[in-house]
Structures are given as C-alpha cells and as structure tokens.
Amino acid sequence: MFDATVREGVLRLRRPETRWLSTGWNGGRSRGDAAYNISVPEGFDRTDLGAYRAERLARAGFKSEDDDERDDGARRDDDTGRGGEPPILFTGVSMEHASGARRGPVVAYATVGLSNPAMLPMDPARARDDGDASDPERHAGASTDDPPRPGTVNLIVGTTRRLAAGAAANLVAVAAEAKAATLLATAGVPGTTSDAVVVGDDPTGEPAAFSGSATPVGAATRVCVRDAVRASLRSRYPDGDTPGPAADAEHGVVADDRAEVFDP
C-alpha cells in the first residue's frame, strides 16, 4: 500500500513508481515515488514555490531519501511525457491535523482548514442582501493568485489499482464530491478557495477502466475521503467551532451572481 510519513511539517505519501494526477501547484500528470502536503507558516508570502518546496523537503530529510524525485533526474511519464516532478500541495494547516483512512484498494489523507470558505448559495439574491456587497473578497471574482491562505482542504488519494486515464481524472471528481458532501454536512460549507486533490495509482496493478461511485475504487474513495476529512476536521476544530457560513470568515468568497441560462 502507500506509506505515510510526517516530518518537519511535511506529509509524504510514498509508493514506488506511482502515477500521479494533481490539481495543485505545478500540477498535472507525473510518475514518481511520492506526493507531498506541506504546511506553510502564518503570513506566508513566498512566490518562488519551487525553491520553497526544495527547502522544505530538504529540511524534512525527504530530498535525500527521495533521490529519484530530483528535478534533474525526473523520469518521463509513459502516457504524457511530462517530467516526474513530485506532486506538491501547500496548506496553512499544521500536519498534526493530517488524518488518513483506508478501505480496500484505496487510502486517503486529508488536511482541513476552513478559514477561507467558498460558498455557493442556491438563492444568490438573498445571499447578496445578507452580505456586504462592498467586500470584494465575498464574490467569485476575488483573486485566486494569492499565496496559500490559512485554510485549504487538501486530499491525497492513492489506489493500488491501475486506473485508465479517464478513471484517474474521474477519481479527482469523486474525491472532490465526497469532500464537498462531507463538509456541507459537518461544517455547512462545500470547501475553500484553495482546495486541491492528488490521485495516485499503480501502473502495475489490477486494471480499473472506471472509477465512478458504484465501482470498487470509487466507492472506497468516497468512504475514505469522508472519514479522513471528518477526522482532520475534528482534530483542527475539536470544539466544533468551524468558520461556517454564519461566521466572520475574513478570507471567504460567495458566488452570489447569476449566470444566463438558456436551452442549447
């Protein structure tokens, strides 16, 4: 299965020769031995994220251990030709709140912080009336290029199955859906402005052409994500005082506009 290690504020999920698909910084498809979730300090404003990644992995001792993950020795993914730089996620949440869950061929690790919720009200007009229309960060047009906020819900999902290209992409959606359903039920928000997902699969494993919710991989992923998110949420907010939609969420956004709807 996948081996998880936390050192110096870095979570490493490791399994040799894994294929990765990341929605995070410098994301996309790659092949390598590990994916990382890095906790950044309060007030973090670095923009040279490649250099910062190298510093943090070296400080944690992962740079030397994962020698085959070095940029200058990057392998090429068989399917995409992309370099094998390891997937990296960043978060303001301490790795002491990282939680994992396992079922069948799937393992999932989550870190949950909700100080920057991203709300999608079903009654946009009412949400606008209830909110502060003068606050630009409340609306969907707020900048998404800022450094990582103190929040973020990061997920790293690994499976020992060999996923078809479409199944790997779909598993990102399955994991995100499970995350949103879990957070809505437990904290009243579907996610934050900077959530990210990494999916890893074994290129030598039993093949899986599909990863929908009714498949063994998809069903296990939903359960693992739900339970890992809930465990991290309890760790991060032990008193249940999550920054929900009624709280003063300083960095949140609300998509309270309306789109034009028409028939094709």
ChimeraX attribute file (.defattr): number of C-alpha atoms within 10 A of each C-alpha:
attribute: neighborCount
match mode: 1-to-1
recipient: residues
	/A:1	14
	/A:2	20
	/A:3	11
	/A:4	15
	/A:5	12
	/A:6	16
	/A:7	16
	/A:8	15
	/A:9	19
	/A:10	24
	/A:11	27
	/A:12	23
	/A:13	22
	/A:14	20
	/A:15	20
	/A:16	14
	/A:17	16
	/A:18	25
	/A:19	26
	/A:20	28
	/A:21	24
	/A:22	24
	/A:23	17
	/A:24	17
	/A:25	13
	/A:26	14
	/A:27	18
	/A:28	15
	/A:29	27
	/A:30	25
	/A:31	31
	/A:32	26
	/A:33	22
	/A:34	27
	/A:35	27
	/A:36	23
	/A:37	26
	/A:38	24
	/A:39	22
	/A:40	23
	/A:41	15
	/A:42	11
	/A:43	11
	/A:44	13
	/A:45	13
	/A:46	12
	/A:47	12
	/A:48	8
	/A:49	15
	/A:50	11
	/A:51	10
	/A:52	13
	/A:53	17
	/A:54	15
	/A:55	13
	/A:56	19
	/A:57	22
	/A:58	15
	/A:59	15
	/A:60	18
	/A:61	13
	/A:62	20
	/A:63	17
	/A:64	13
	/A:65	11
	/A:66	16
	/A:67	12
	/A:68	19
	/A:69	21
	/A:70	16
	/A:71	13
	/A:72	10
	/A:73	12
	/A:74	18
	/A:75	19
	/A:76	16
	/A:77	17
	/A:78	11
	/A:79	11
	/A:80	11
	/A:81	12
	/A:82	15
	/A:83	17
	/A:84	23
	/A:85	26
	/A:86	25
	/A:87	27
	/A:88	24
	/A:89	29
	/A:90	25
	/A:91	26
	/A:92	22
	/A:93	27
	/A:94	19
	/A:95	23
	/A:96	16
	/A:97	17
	/A:98	24
	/A:99	22
	/A:100	20
	/A:101	20
	/A:102	20
	/A:103	16
	/A:104	13
	/A:105	16
	/A:106	26
	/A:107	25
	/A:108	29
	/A:109	26
	/A:110	29
	/A:111	32
	/A:112	33
	/A:113	27
	/A:114	29
	/A:115	22
	/A:116	24
	/A:117	28
	/A:118	24
	/A:119	23
	/A:120	17
	/A:121	16
	/A:122	10
	/A:123	11
	/A:124	15
	/A:125	12
	/A:126	11
	/A:127	18
	/A:128	17
	/A:129	10
	/A:130	9
	/A:131	12
	/A:132	12
	/A:133	13
	/A:134	8
	/A:135	10
	/A:136	13
	/A:137	17
	/A:138	23
	/A:139	20
	/A:140	18
	/A:141	12
	/A:142	17
	/A:143	11
	/A:144	10
	/A:145	8
	/A:146	11
	/A:147	16
	/A:148	24
	/A:149	24
	/A:150	21
	/A:151	24
	/A:152	25
	/A:153	30
	/A:154	27
	/A:155	29
	/A:156	30
	/A:157	28
	/A:158	28
	/A:159	25
	/A:160	22
	/A:161	20
	/A:162	20
	/A:163	26
	/A:164	16
	/A:165	14
	/A:166	11
	/A:167	19
	/A:168	25
	/A:169	17
	/A:170	19
	/A:171	26
	/A:172	24
	/A:173	16
	/A:174	22
	/A:175	27
	/A:176	22
	/A:177	16
	/A:178	22
	/A:179	27
	/A:180	21
	/A:181	17
	/A:182	22
	/A:183	22
	/A:184	14
	/A:185	10
	/A:186	17
	/A:187	18
	/A:188	18
	/A:189	22
	/A:190	22
	/A:191	27
	/A:192	24
	/A:193	24
	/A:194	22
	/A:195	26
	/A:196	23
	/A:197	22
	/A:198	29
	/A:199	25
	/A:200	36
	/A:201	24
	/A:202	21
	/A:203	17
	/A:204	12
	/A:205	12
	/A:206	12
	/A:207	13
	/A:208	16
	/A:209	15
	/A:210	20
	/A:211	24
	/A:212	17
	/A:213	17
	/A:214	10
	/A:215	13
	/A:216	17
	/A:217	25
	/A:218	22
	/A:219	19
	/A:220	23
	/A:221	31
	/A:222	25
	/A:223	19
	/A:224	26
	/A:225	31
	/A:226	22
	/A:227	22
	/A:228	26
	/A:229	30
	/A:230	21
	/A:231	22
	/A:232	24
	/A:233	25
	/A:234	18
	/A:235	17
	/A:236	22
	/A:237	16
	/A:238	11
	/A:239	8
	/A:240	12
	/A:241	11
	/A:242	20
	/A:243	20
	/A:244	21
	/A:245	16
	/A:246	7
	/A:247	10
	/A:248	10
	/A:249	17
	/A:250	12
	/A:251	18
	/A:252	23
	/A:253	23
	/A:254	23
	/A:255	18
	/A:256	22
	/A:257	15
	/A:258	9
	/A:259	6
	/A:260	4
	/A:261	6
	/A:262	5
	/A:263	3
	/A:264	3
